[in-house]
Amino acid sequence: MKIALIVCDRATEVIWNAFRLANIMLEEMDDVTIFLNGPSVNYATLSTDQFPLQDLAKIFTLSEGQLLA
């Protein structure tokens, strides 16, 4: 199944949950694309200890997920 997630939010938790969901879908062998729009493009600067966005994004891209911004 091909799935696209579109994220257009500055809230760290929203972006974190999108990456978590995408990584779970990749484990199920789905083709997943995340399109970051607007303030979510700066996800790397929004990363915190509680919401490690950079770590999840790295797992996502290494698992052959497609990240568009």
Phi and psi in degrees as GROMACS dihedral restraints (atoms count N, CA, C in turn):
[ dihedral_restraints ]
;  ai    aj    ak    al  type     phi  dphi    fc
    3     4     5     6     1  -102.0    20    10
    4     5     6     7     1   128.9    20    10
    6     7     8     9     1  -130.9    20    10
    7     8     9    10     1   138.3    20    10
    9    10    11    12     1  -123.0    20    10
   10    11    12    13     1   131.4    20    10
   12    13    14    15     1  -111.8    20    10
   13    14    15    16     1   130.1    20    10
   15    16    17    18     1  -112.3    20    10
   16    17    18    19     1   123.4    20    10
   18    19    20    21     1  -120.4    20    10
   19    20    21    22     1   124.0    20    10
   21    22    23    24     1  -137.7    20    10
   22    23    24    25     1    70.1    20    10
   24    25    26    27     1  -151.5    20    10
   25    26    27    28     1   148.3    20    10
   27    28    29    30     1   -90.7    20    10
   28    29    30    31     1   -14.2    20    10
   30    31    32    33     1   -65.9    20    10
   31    32    33    34     1   120.7    20    10
   33    34    35    36     1   -57.9    20    10
   34    35    36    37     1   -40.5    20    10
   36    37    38    39     1   -65.4    20    10
   37    38    39    40     1   -35.6    20    10
   39    40    41    42     1   -65.4    20    10
   40    41    42    43     1   -46.3    20    10
   42    43    44    45     1   -64.9    20    10
   43    44    45    46     1   -42.5    20    10
   45    46    47    48     1   -58.8    20    10
   46    47    48    49     1   -45.4    20    10
   48    49    50    51     1   -66.1    20    10
   49    50    51    52     1   -34.0    20    10
   51    52    53    54     1   -64.1    20    10
   52    53    54    55     1   -44.3    20    10
   54    55    56    57     1   -66.4    20    10
   55    56    57    58     1   -40.0    20    10
   57    58    59    60     1   -60.8    20    10
   58    59    60    61     1   -47.7    20    10
   60    61    62    63     1   -61.5    20    10
   61    62    63    64     1   -44.0    20    10
   63    64    65    66     1   -61.8    20    10
   64    65    66    67     1   -41.3    20    10
   66    67    68    69     1   -66.0    20    10
   67    68    69    70     1   -36.9    20    10
   69    70    71    72     1   -64.9    20    10
   70    71    72    73     1   -41.6    20    10
   72    73    74    75     1   -64.8    20    10
   73    74    75    76     1   -38.0    20    10
   75    76    77    78     1   -63.9    20    10
   76    77    78    79     1   -35.2    20    10
   78    79    80    81     1   -63.4    20    10
   79    80    81    82     1   -28.3    20    10
   81    82    83    84     1   -88.1    20    10
   82    83    84    85     1    10.4    20    10
   84    85    86    87     1    71.0    20    10
   85    86    87    88     1    27.1    20    10
   87    88    89    90     1   -86.6    20    10
   88    89    90    91     1   155.1    20    10
   90    91    92    93     1   -89.3    20    10
   91    92    93    94     1   117.3    20    10
   93    94    95    96     1  -121.8    20    10
   94    95    96    97     1   134.5    20    10
   96    97    98    99     1  -124.1    20    10
   97    98    99   100     1   133.8    20    10
   99   100   101   102     1  -111.6    20    10
  100   101   102   103     1   125.6    20    10
  102   103   104   105     1  -107.8    20    10
  103   104   105   106     1   114.1    20    10
  105   106   107   108     1   -93.0    20    10
  106   107   108   109     1   128.8    20    10
  108   109   110   111     1  -131.3    20    10
  109   110   111   112     1   149.3    20    10
  111   112   113   114     1    62.6    20    10
  112   113   114   115     1  -133.0    20    10
  114   115   116   117     1   -67.5    20    10
  115   116   117   118     1   -19.5    20    10
  117   118   119   120     1   -72.1    20    10
  118   119   120   121     1   -14.5    20    10
  120   121   122   123     1   -60.3    20    10
  121   122   123   124     1   -29.7    20    10
  123   124   125   126     1   -89.4    20    10
  124   125   126   127     1    34.3    20    10
  126   127   128   129     1   -57.2    20    10
  127   128   129   130     1   -32.8    20    10
  129   130   131   132     1   -64.1    20    10
  130   131   132   133     1   -32.8    20    10
  132   133   134   135     1   -81.3    20    10
  133   134   135   136     1   -14.7    20    10
  135   136   137   138     1   -92.7    20    10
  136   137   138   139     1    -4.9    20    10
  138   139   140   141     1   -63.5    20    10
  139   140   141   142     1   136.1    20    10
  141   142   143   144     1  -130.9    20    10
  142   143   144   145     1   175.4    20    10
  144   145   146   147     1   -63.8    20    10
  145   146   147   148     1   -36.8    20    10
  147   148   149   150     1   -74.1    20    10
  148   149   150   151     1   -35.3    20    10
  150   151   152   153     1  -125.5    20    10
  151   152   153   154     1    85.2    20    10
  153   154   155   156     1   -77.8    20    10
  154   155   156   157     1    79.4    20    10
  156   157   158   159     1   -63.0    20    10
  157   158   159   160     1   -39.9    20    10
  159   160   161   162     1   -63.6    20    10
  160   161   162   163     1   -37.7    20    10
  162   163   164   165     1   -65.9    20    10
  163   164   165   166     1   -44.5    20    10
  165   166   167   168     1   -66.7    20    10
  166   167   168   169     1   -37.9    20    10
  168   169   170   171     1   -65.5    20    10
  169   170   171   172     1   -38.0    20    10
  171   172   173   174     1   -64.9    20    10
  172   173   174   175     1   -44.8    20    10
  174   175   176   177     1   -60.1    20    10
  175   176   177   178     1   -43.3    20    10
  177   178   179   180     1   -60.1    20    10
  178   179   180   181     1   -48.7    20    10
  180   181   182   183     1   -72.0    20    10
  181   182   183   184     1   -35.5    20    10
  183   184   185   186     1   -70.0    20    10
  184   185   186   187     1   -20.7    20    10
  186   187   188   189     1   -91.4    20    10
  187   188   189   190     1    16.8    20    10
  189   190   191   192     1    71.3    20    10
  190   191   192   193     1    24.6    20    10
  192   193   194   195     1   -78.9    20    10
  193   194   195   196     1   153.0    20    10
  195   196   197   198     1  -105.6    20    10
  196   197   198   199     1   122.3    20    10
  198   199   200   201     1  -110.9    20    10
  199   200   201   202     1   120.3    20    10
  201   202   203   204     1  -118.7    20    10
  202   203   204   205     1   142.0    20    10
